């Protein structure tokens, strides 16, 4: 089975991370914001797995498991906040949520 070059994998991870960052900076919906953060976390995990496979070490897969656990915790807490905010204000706009500070 032929190996995929490390540069191709890292370029794909960088593209995924950039797409997630662009979505995070342009979207104003809280659910899309959470989805973009998930894409960014998956891109970093993909890079860890590729680096671990390159050097033949299981460290990349272990880091990916930590990233998955952190992403699951982030999604559960984030969706809880989103549901509570939507229940109280009937909107999911990030700009409207930032006015809650005062």
N, C-alpha and C positions, 0 to 999 in steps of 0.2 A: 504494500500500500504506500503510495507516494506521500511524502511529507509536504505540508503547506509551508512556504517560507515564513519565517518569523516577521519579516517586514510587512507582509500582506495582512497578517493577523493584527499587528499593531496599528496598521493604517485603518483597518476595519473598526478596531476599538476606538481609535481617535475620531473616526467619522461618527460612530454611534454617540460618543461623548459630546461631540460638537452639536449633533442634532438635539440631544437632550438639553444642552445648555441654551441653544437657540430657542427651543420651545419654552424653556423656563423663563427666558428673558422677554419673550414676546406674548405669551398667553396670559390672560388675566383670570382664568377659571381655576379654582382651587384643585379640582380633580385633575385637570390637565397638568397643573404644577406638580402634583404628586406623581403622575405618570412620567413626567420628564425627569424627575429625580430618580425614579426607578430605572429608566433607560441609562442614566449616567452611572448608577451603581452597577448595573449589569455590564456596561462597557469596561469599567475598571476591573470587575471580576474576570471578564474575558481576557483582559491583558495579563492578569495574575496567572490564570490557567495556562496561557500561551508561554509565559516566561517559565513556569514550572515544568512544562513539557519540553521546553528547549534545553533546560539543564538537567532533565531527568530527575527532578526532585518533586516530592508531593506537597511542598510548601504552597505552591500556587493553588492547589485544590483545597487545602486547609483554609487559606485566606478567602477563597471563594465561598466556602461554607460559612465563615464569619460574616462575609458581606451579605449572604442570603439571610442569615439570622437577623442582622441589623436592618435589612430592607423589610423583612416581615414585621419587625417591631415598629418600624417607621410607618408602614402602611396601616397597621392596626390602630396606632395612636392618631395618625393623620386622618384616617377616615372617620374615626370617632369624633374628632374636632370638626370635620367637615359636616357630618350629619347633625351635630349639635348646632353649629352655626346656621345651617340651612333651615333647621327647625325653628330657630328663633328669628331669623331675618329674611327667609325665603329668597336668598340670593347666594351666589357662589363667587362673587367678584372679589378679587384680591384687594383692589383699591378701596372697596367699601369695608372690608375687614380691617384694613390698616387704620381706619378712623375710630376703631374701638379703643385705642390707647388712652384717650383722654376722657 
